[in-house]
Amino acid sequence: MKVATATAGGRRGKAAASGSQPLLQPAVLLSLEQQGGPALVAKLVGLFCQVAPQRVASLQPAAAALEPAQARRAAHGLAPLAAQVGALRLQALAETAEDALVAGDTLALAELHADLAGCCDQVCQALCQQYPLNRSGG
């Protein structure tokens, strides 16, 4: 029980700290652009903006349906996905959600879900402004 309490405090600290992080870390995408070109980054952004919102959306229903393993997989997959595009705030929130699920704290996940969804939307909007998506699939 003491471990769960310590973990809960750590989650709250990490979630609070996530708000102080920038929405995006430009150096991450700049590095990718230098290595693979703008087309690679635009493709990565397109994939992120398709997959990340789906992962966020799947967290709450899975946790509510008492399917923590499914929700944990979604949170676990969201964190590195966010890191790939430099979305450090979203990464921290996803890690916090995963910690909550590992601890069996679905209430904390419910509280985090709106923050996750809002942050994910903001990240996708910011990325799409920087790297407009080619909607024709090319």
RARAGI-V277298 format. One record per pair of residues at least 24 apart in sequence whose ideal C-beta (glycine too) atoms are under 7 Angstrom apart, sorted by the first residue. I is the first residue (numbers start at 1). GAP is how many residues later the second one is. Records with the same first field share a line. If there is no record, write none. Layout:
I: GAP / GAP
This chain:
4: 99
7: 92 / 96
8: 95 / 97 / 100
11: 85 / 88 / 89 / 97
14: 78 / 81 / 82
15: 78 / 81 / 97
17: 75
18: 71 / 74 / 75 / 78
21: 67 / 68 / 71
22: 66
23: 66 / 99 / 100 / 103
24: 62 / 63 / 99 / 102
25: 61 / 63
26: 60
28: 57 / 58
29: 56 / 57
41: 90
42: 89 / 91 / 92
44: 40 / 41
45: 40 / 82 / 83 / 86 / 88
46: 87
48: 33 / 37 / 79
49: 75 / 78 / 79
51: 30
52: 26 / 29 / 30 / 68 / 72
53: 67 / 71
56: 60 / 61 / 64
59: 38 / 50 / 54 / 57
60: 50 / 53
63: 38 / 43 / 46
68: 33 / 36
71: 30
72: 26 / 29 / 30
75: 26
85: 42
87: 36
89: 30
90: 29 / 30 / 33
93: 26
